[in-house]
Amino acid sequence: MDEKTIKEALLKGERVTLECKKAKSEVPKELWNTYSAFANTIGGLILLGVEEHRKETDPAKRFEIIGVDNHQKILTDFWNTLDSDKVNENILLDNDVEVVNMDGAQIVCIRVPQADWRAKPIYLNGNVYKGTYRRNNEGDYHCTEAQVKAMIRDSNVDGNDSILIEYYGMDDIDPDSLRQYRTEFRQENSTHVWNRVDDKTFLRNLGGYTEDRQTGREGLTLAGLMMFGKGLAIRDRFANFRMDYLDMSHLVGDERYHDRLTYDGLWENNLYQFFRIVSPKVQFDLPRPFKLEKGGKRNDDTPQHEAVREAFTNAIIHCDLMMDAGILRIEKHDDRLCFRNPGLLKLPVEAIYRGGNSKARNPKIQNMLRMIGFGENVGSGFPKIIAAWKETNWGEPQLMNKLDVDEVELILPVPSPKSNSTGVSEGVSNRVPNGVSDTAKAIYSHIQADPNISRNELVNLTGISLKNVQKHINRLKELGLIRRIGSTRFGYWEIIE
């Protein structure tokens, strides 16, 4: 630290990462609250020997350098207290504390880093629930019990999704979800030995089922239940957790949204189904330049599509599934995609931008998604997103640690697609001949976004009867726009170019 750097910080005023204390002759008792708060939030700078005049509106006059009388005594008292049982852990190095001469006075500068996720919470007086603090714009505040428990969960080096969920077994698994996943697994890993085992053994190999050897208890893990469980079973055990997708693009008139996937009883509300259904929807309007692979096969995938899938995967694997009132929420707007998950970042934001390190809250779920081709190697996912967006002129991704709501949000700017008054994208309108109804165009659009979509899902999305959905599908078939590959139950749609 030097005089120039400190003055620049003071001009910005006290905020989440700066705290000033008068501290003329001793270490203020309130300093320790700030030490805990900075360590449990994103770190910060404490300046001793600087008085704040809170009623002063001029930033240049708000802070007065008064200095400390005996910096050596303050340093000795500070280090002695830090190494006592006042705090549960000393996370400072010698060079984190300095004495700086300013305007003929000496001030003590204490840089408190963000504590390592394995060390949190940093708390005072031996009481984790009463002595844990966090920081916001108003200063230091006592953490709630839920916030403390979240930090304790995050300190588990093995993650949280491998825990045994008692009284939940294979009867709570949605058979269609597991079957669909195993089909994807087989396509991605055709020679894998797990393809030959039964469902329970397969889940156990994946980390979705476990047995406590000491007690003999066995059942689904948190990962197994949340990924493949029946919606009712999940809601019975985790009633406060929600998954929500909102498409607020192409709105017409006073529409709030024109597509939503939430808990409505029309799909099994597990993470795998949420990812499978929503992933194509959220990618649908991204530009797809025409590209042929060897052999003449069309490849519509782009680095930006891959990055969106990576962002979706990250939201799931870093989601705090046990947080009260947690919502995994994906939003699609005309100019941006938003991915929100409950739980704050475990690593500092700058470390995530650098890459090379990854601390998923849900490593079992991370592996489940990776085994079917989603999710990058350790620490490379977010840099991949940044690199993909640098290739465009769409804007810079924004990763935000929203401390006020214990939530992480990633915003990916996207080009605003042109649409007609019905909300059907221009590209779909151009591919479907004139005279075809807007409802048929909408069905075509949904099939493009999700080739595995079912007729019942189309009923839900369009608001028409199953009979009328089938009528429009037949019309699209007659026009040579789509065809069905495989059976009604186990097949998929193919778009005919």
Helices and strands as residue ranges (DSSP letters): H 3-12, E 18-21, H 31-40, E 44-48, E 50-52, H 59-62, E 63-65, H 71-82, G 94-96, E 97-102, E 105-112, E 133-136, E 139-142, H 145-154, G 170-172, H 175-188, G 193-196, H 199-206, E 209-211, E 218-220, H 222-228, H 231-237, E 242-247, E 259-261, H 271-283, H 303-317, E 327-332, E 336-342, H 349-354, H 363-370, H 381-390, E 398-402, E 407-413, H 426-431, H 438-449, H 455-462, H 466-478, E 482-485, E 492-495
